[in-house]
Every structure is written in structure tokens, then in C-alpha cells.
Amino acid sequence: MSSILALVALAATAAAHGTVTGIVADGVYTKGYDLQYYYAKQNGQAVPETPGWSSENLDNGFVAPDAYSTPDIICHKKAAPGTSSATVKAGGKVDFQWSAWPESHIGPMITYVAKCTAECTAADKETLKWVKIDGEGFTDDWASNKMIANNNTWSVTVPSTLASGNYVFRHETIALHGAGSENGAQNYPFCLNIAITGGGSDEPEGVLGTALYTSKDAGILYSPYSGDNTGYTVPGPALYGSGSGSAPATPPSTGGGNSTTPATPVTSAPASSTVPVASATATAADVKPSASAAPETGSGLAKTFTIQTFIAWLEEQTAAAAKAKARRHARQFA
């Protein structure tokens, strides 16, 4: 047992969480916020302008369900607006490029947009109202695994009927490996300023960021190791065009799980900075995750059931057993 616990501890230490490093919008690559910018600013160095919202998740950490009512759930911890904006045509595609992501952190991929009343560089995150334009949970595999297999890229088609204007895009994954216990889900939200051009006239009513989720939502308090996951419900408000609000002429679709070749980044000239900026090609193309094929069980388990996912499952079972034991002891002394 001690050797298993040691293995669990080692895996937890070695596993690195990811961030959205940049986007490709209509074929043009734009670098997102880099956590090293935080330290550069602390040292008085200049950093490049970026549409990516800054945040202070310096440990590559997450936002837990007990913080869903706080501003941290909106665009991550102590997030502030990006200093520039990217552009995408309505009906066009945005590829969200992630850094390395651990296979054990299985869960949905979700994207929202919020229209700014003026420039998104001065947006008040607590007043932005979010509309879900993309959400995928489990079909033949978890959406997060599809993102990994697609060169750590998740693609989203912007609804063609959305009105033109300045928007903040909120893209996230929710790791469910510990979500069988309350407060065990892990949200990783990231925001970027993206202006939509050539759009329609639809301006759907959204939901405040602090009202997107509750800790007891079916897709938040959920164990992915209990059997068939095909009935998993992606948390959050209804998908745009699914029956609430105006329906888009062309339903939004994801390319993270359907396309096998992510868009080739076209790098624009980087802003001058004392902080080194990695090339877009290296970000997207050099990450080549491998996945181990799982037996054809038809049980709804992920195809990539690895030692990491087993360890995550073991951690959840250990925590649940300890919680049940604590409740039994409490009844004995009541």
C-alpha cells in the first residue's frame, strides 16, 4: 500500500497542468498571455501586448467549485483584461492552443463569448455576460483527450449570426479526475479579446461568470470512473442555438475532436520585448502526445485509460473511503 501511495504522490508532483498559450484565428497566430510576463513586470521589464488576459495562476493551478461565486472563476485567478485584440470573421474558426496537458485530467472542453460595450481592453469582468458557443463532454472519448490528440489544440467555429463587435472569448477545460467528491472538480478558464467581423444581428443574453456553475451541478459533481460516461452533461447554461435565444443559421461546431490536423499558425511580427517569445510553430507542432489504446469494452470508459488515469481514480476512491469512514466515526460518537 505504501508503494502505491508513493506512486500516487510522485505522479501528482510530476503532472503539470496546462494553459492556453495562443490562438489561431482565421489562420493567423496570436500569442496569448505567458506566465513569465508576470515576473518580467515585477522586475520592471516591458512585455508585449497580447489579447490574452493576464492571471496569477502562477502554479498552473485551477479554480475549485468553492470559488464559483468569486471573480476568479471568470478568467482565472486575479485576471485582468488583455492589452490588445485578435480578429475573426463570423463563421470563421478559432484554434485554442494548449501547452502540455496531463491525460489523467479528463473532462469537457467549453467555450463562451461575452460582448463588450466598448473596448475589451477595459472590460469589467464582473459585468460581462457569457454565451456558450461550444461544449463537448464525452462521446467515444473525453473532449480533453481529443484536444491532446489534436496537437493540444481545440477548434471552435464562431456562429455566423453573432453580431459584429468586440468580444471576450472564455475557453476552459474542467478536470474531473477528483470530481466524484464535492469541491473536487478543477476549472481551468482562460480569456482572450477577439473582435468578430462580418457578423449578423444576434446579441443573445448571457450569464454572469459567477453564475455559470454551482458545486452540485450534474457535470461538476461527477465521477468519471463509475461506468458509462456517454450520459455526461456538460455544465453551464444552454448552448447557443439549442433552444434558448436566437438559433444560429449554422450551428457552432468543434474541430478539436473532429479534425486531425490543426491549422498551421501564421506568425505575425512579434512586439519588441525583453521577454523571449516562443514561436507559434513550436507551440503547436512540437507537442506530440501519445495515447495508449484501451480495450474495446464498450463501457463508456475513455480510450486512453493510462497509469495516470488509474492513479487519479485511485486517489478518488481513497478520498471517498476516508470520507465515509469519518462519517461512520461521527455517528458512533453522536
HELIX and SHEET records of a PDB file:
HELIX    1   1 SER A    2  ALA A   14  1                                  13    
HELIX    2   2 GLN A   36  GLN A   42  1                                   7    
HELIX    3   3 PRO A   65  ALA A   67  5                                   3    
HELIX    4   4 ASP A   72  CYS A   75  1                                   4    
HELIX    5   5 CYS A  120  ALA A  122  5                                   3    
HELIX    6   6 ALA A  143  ALA A  149  1                                   7    
HELIX    7   7 GLY A  209  ALA A  211  5                                   3    
HELIX    8   8 ALA A  280  ALA A  285  1                                   6    
HELIX    9   9 ILE A  307  GLN A  332  1                                  26    
SHEET    1   A 4 VAL A  28  LYS A  31  0                                        
SHEET    2   A 4 VAL A  20  ALA A  25 -1                                        
SHEET    3   A 4 LYS A  93  TRP A  98 -1                                        
SHEET    4   A 4 THR A 153  THR A 157 -1                                        
SHEET    1   B 6 ALA A  86  LYS A  89  0                                        
SHEET    2   B 6 GLN A 186  THR A 197  1                                        
SHEET    3   B 6 GLY A 165  ALA A 175 -1                                        
SHEET    4   B 6 MET A 109  LYS A 115 -1                                        
SHEET    5   B 6 LYS A 129  GLU A 136 -1                                        
SHEET    6   B 6 VAL A 207  LEU A 208 -1                                        
END                                                                             
